[in-house]
Every structure is written in C-alpha cells, then in structure tokens.
Amino acid sequence: MGQSTNNQQSQGQQQVVPGVTIDVSNIRSTTRFNDLQEDLQKQIADIDKAIQGFISQKNELDAFMPAHGEQLSSIPTDVAFVSRKAAGVEAALASDALSVKQLRELVKVDADNAKLSFKAVDNLKLPTSYHQAGLWSTRGQQAAGAGGSGDVDGEGSSDLVSFFSRTADEMGETMKKFERNLGEIESHLHGVQGNVLEQLQRVAATPKDSVPGGSDEKIVELAAVLRDFEESILKVAGVVGGAREGVAQLQLGEFLGNGANGAY
C-alpha cells in the first residue's frame, strides 16, 4: 500500500509540471490560451485586435453609406448644370469672337471715315477757289478697290452732306436692329417667367405623398428651375448690356457728328 501510494504521487508530480508553455507544434484543440507561449499569445491578441478593428470599420461604413448615397445622388444634376454652364460659356466666347471681328471692321471703317472727314474739314477751311474736287468720290473708289460696293458708296459720298446722310441712315438701321433685339429679349423673358411660374405652381400643387421622397425631389426640381432661370437671365443680361453699349456708342457718334456740323 505504501509503495503504490508513493508511485501515484510520483506520477502526479510528473504529469503536472508548472511553468511549462506550449509552442505551435504542440497545440491541440483542448489547449488553453494561457498555456501558450507569450509570443503566440501576443500574435493571437494582435489578430483579434485587427479583426475587431475591421468590424468597427465595417460598422462605420454601414452608418456612412446612406448619407454618402444621398450626396452622390446630386452628382448627375450638378454635371448637367456644369454642362449647361460650359455650353453657355462656349456660346458666349463664340459671340465675343464675332463681336471682336465686327468691332475691328467697324474701327477700320471709322478710321477711314475720320481721315476723310479731316481732309474735308481742311478742304472747307480753304477758299472756294482752292477746294479740292472729287475728294469724296476717292473714298468710293477705295472702297470699290477693297471689294466693297463702289458704285453705291461713290454715289452716296459725292459730297459732305451725302456722306453724313448715308452715315445717319446706317445708324438708323443699327438702331432698328437693336430695337428688334430688345423686343426679342423681352419676349423671351416673358416666356421664361411664364415657364418658371408654371413650374413653381406645379411643384407647389404636387402632394407630398404622391411621389417617393416628395420634398427632396421638389427641392431638386425647384433648384433646377431656378438654375435655368438664372442662366437665362445672365444670358439675356449680356445681350442687353451689349445692346446698351451699342446704343450709347451710336448716341455718342451722333453727338460728335452734330458738334462737327455745328462747328463748320
């Protein structure tokens, strides 16, 4: 009995060895975490921490995506708005290029007219016996040589009175053109105003529950209408500004012409 008891105690002491840790090669399904080596425990803790971090990021993305989706939903509207603005800028640049070309031609014609007017003034200062004949017909010949309507210009510029009469007729035609443009602009503005009022009334009359996401879609539709209205106003304002500048130039030219006629 005493020997068997001693043998059992010796076997128990051999099975329970405190302070011994398990490495990777000796891991079993029943191995406890605390029995592993410290480096293995650290690696498992880091992996568990990384997994928890990924779970936290996933939860943050789940909370972020609905609001982000609403923000992305406005991108098509913004793209359409920017496209309209780009088209408007391209049209404005083309119009400006045409205006610059016309102004260059107008400056050239005005310079020729100014030179001829100075010659005429100097000619009128001289005594009658020293007046130069055919001064205004020379302008008609130069215009014909440059590819213009020489016959009409020569006939209309046979003397000083005919020259200013023809210039006044040209100014009158330009004024009529500006008046027609202003009339078209006013008609267009009335149409735009009517369209905006119709859209606003339609938006206001639509029940909230009749369309999914009623209020948000109303706001988007109203914003699009207001953007179109703003774009139309800016475009029309540019045309009106150009017309006003043209009218002011014509009035200034007429004033200078009257001053010259009154002085001589």
GINORBEL-V253261 format. One record per residue. N is the residue number from 1. RES is the residue in one letter. PSI is psi in degrees with one decimal (999 if undefined). D_FIRST is the distance of its C-alpha to the first C-alpha in whole Angstrom. Layout:
n->[N/N]
res->[RES/RES]
psi->[PSI/PSI]
d_first->[D_FIRST/D_FIRST]
//
This chain:
n->[1/2/3/4/5/6/7/8/9/10/11/12/13/14/15/16/17/18/19/20/21/22/23/24/25/26/27/28/29/30/31/32/33/34/35/36/37/38/39/40/41/42/43/44/45/46/47/48/49/50/51/52/53/54/55/56/57/58/59/60/61/62/63/64/65/66/67/68/69/70/71/72/73/74/75/76/77/78/79/80/81/82/83/84/85/86/87/88/89/90/91/92/93/94/95/96/97/98/99/100/101/102/103/104/105/106/107/108/109/110/111/112/113/114/115/116/117/118/119/120/121/122/123/124/125/126/127/128/129/130/131/132/133/134/135/136/137/138/139/140/141/142/143/144/145/146/147/148/149/150/151/152/153/154/155/156/157/158/159/160/161/162/163/164/165/166/167/168/169/170/171/172/173/174/175/176/177/178/179/180/181/182/183/184/185/186/187/188/189/190/191/192/193/194/195/196/197/198/199/200/201/202/203/204/205/206/207/208/209/210/211/212/213/214/215/216/217/218/219/220/221/222/223/224/225/226/227/228/229/230/231/232/233/234/235/236/237/238/239/240/241/242/243/244/245/246/247/248/249/250/251/252/253/254/255/256/257/258/259/260/261/262/263/264]
res->[M/G/Q/S/T/N/N/Q/Q/S/Q/G/Q/Q/Q/V/V/P/G/V/T/I/D/V/S/N/I/R/S/T/T/R/F/N/D/L/Q/E/D/L/Q/K/Q/I/A/D/I/D/K/A/I/Q/G/F/I/S/Q/K/N/E/L/D/A/F/M/P/A/H/G/E/Q/L/S/S/I/P/T/D/V/A/F/V/S/R/K/A/A/G/V/E/A/A/L/A/S/D/A/L/S/V/K/Q/L/R/E/L/V/K/V/D/A/D/N/A/K/L/S/F/K/A/V/D/N/L/K/L/P/T/S/Y/H/Q/A/G/L/W/S/T/R/G/Q/Q/A/A/G/A/G/G/S/G/D/V/D/G/E/G/S/S/D/L/V/S/F/F/S/R/T/A/D/E/M/G/E/T/M/K/K/F/E/R/N/L/G/E/I/E/S/H/L/H/G/V/Q/G/N/V/L/E/Q/L/Q/R/V/A/A/T/P/K/D/S/V/P/G/G/S/D/E/K/I/V/E/L/A/A/V/L/R/D/F/E/E/S/I/L/K/V/A/G/V/V/G/G/A/R/E/G/V/A/Q/L/Q/L/G/E/F/L/G/N/G/A/N/G/A/Y]
psi->[-42.7/-36.9/-42.1/-37.7/-40.1/-37.9/-42.4/-40.8/-39.0/-37.0/-38.4/-36.7/-30.7/-33.0/-39.5/103.2/99.8/147.0/0.0/129.2/160.5/136.7/-172.0/-37.3/-19.8/13.0/133.9/171.9/-21.0/5.7/134.6/153.8/-37.8/-16.9/-6.8/163.8/156.8/-38.5/-36.0/-40.4/-41.7/-43.3/-43.8/-39.3/-39.9/-42.0/-43.9/-38.8/-41.5/-40.9/-43.2/-37.6/-41.0/-39.0/-40.8/-41.9/-39.5/-41.1/-38.7/-40.4/-39.8/-36.3/-25.0/-32.4/-41.2/-48.3/-37.0/-36.4/-38.0/-38.4/-39.6/-24.9/-22.6/-6.9/-45.5/-40.5/-41.5/-39.1/-42.7/-39.7/-45.7/-36.7/-42.0/-40.2/-42.0/-42.9/-39.0/-39.0/-42.2/-43.1/-39.1/-40.0/-41.2/-41.1/-39.7/-39.8/-42.1/-39.7/-40.2/-41.3/-45.4/-38.4/-37.4/-43.6/-39.2/-40.5/-39.8/-45.2/-41.5/-37.5/-42.7/-42.5/-38.8/-44.5/-44.3/-36.9/-41.4/-40.7/-40.6/-40.7/-45.5/-36.5/-39.3/-24.6/-24.6/159.0/160.6/-35.2/-19.5/6.7/139.8/127.1/151.8/21.0/-43.1/-28.7/-24.4/-36.8/-39.2/-37.1/-38.7/-40.4/-37.8/-39.4/-27.5/3.7/8.3/-175.9/89.5/-35.8/-46.4/-40.4/-39.1/-39.2/-39.6/-15.2/36.2/-24.4/-179.7/-40.8/-43.6/-35.4/-49.5/-29.3/-43.7/-40.9/-39.9/-38.4/-40.0/-41.5/-38.4/-41.9/-39.6/-40.7/-41.0/-37.7/-42.7/-38.7/-40.2/-41.5/-42.4/-39.0/-42.4/-38.6/-43.2/-40.3/-40.9/-39.4/-39.1/-41.0/-42.6/-42.7/-43.2/-40.0/-41.5/-44.3/-39.7/-44.0/-41.7/-42.3/-38.0/-41.8/-40.9/-30.9/-13.0/125.2/151.9/-35.8/-5.8/-24.5/134.3/136.5/39.7/-56.7/-40.4/-44.1/-33.2/-42.1/-43.1/-43.4/-41.2/-39.9/-40.0/-41.1/-44.2/-35.3/-43.2/-40.5/-41.5/-42.8/-42.0/-41.0/-42.3/-40.9/-45.5/-37.3/-38.7/-42.6/-41.7/-41.2/-42.4/-39.6/-39.8/-40.3/-40.5/-42.2/-41.6/-39.4/-40.7/-42.8/-40.3/-41.5/-39.3/-38.7/-44.2/-37.3/-41.5/-35.6/-39.6/-39.7/-34.1/-26.6/-31.0/999]
d_first->[0/4/5/5/6/9/10/11/12/14/15/17/19/20/21/23/26/28/32/32/35/36/39/41/40/36/38/36/38/35/35/36/39/37/35/38/40/43/46/44/44/48/49/48/49/53/53/52/55/57/56/57/60/61/61/63/66/66/66/69/71/70/72/74/76/78/80/80/81/84/85/85/87/90/91/93/95/95/96/99/100/100/102/104/105/105/107/109/109/110/113/114/114/116/119/119/120/122/124/124/126/128/128/129/132/133/133/135/138/138/138/141/143/143/144/147/147/148/150/152/152/154/156/157/158/160/164/165/167/164/161/159/160/157/154/152/153/151/148/148/149/146/144/145/144/141/140/141/144/147/150/148/147/151/152/150/151/154/155/153/153/152/149/148/149/146/144/144/144/140/139/140/138/135/135/135/132/130/132/130/127/127/128/125/122/123/123/120/118/119/118/114/115/115/112/110/111/110/107/106/107/105/102/103/104/101/98/95/93/95/93/90/89/93/93/91/94/97/96/96/99/101/100/101/104/105/104/107/109/108/109/112/113/113/114/117/117/118/121/122/122/124/126/127/127/130/132/132/133/136/137/137/139/141/142/142/145/147/147/148/151/152/152/154]
//
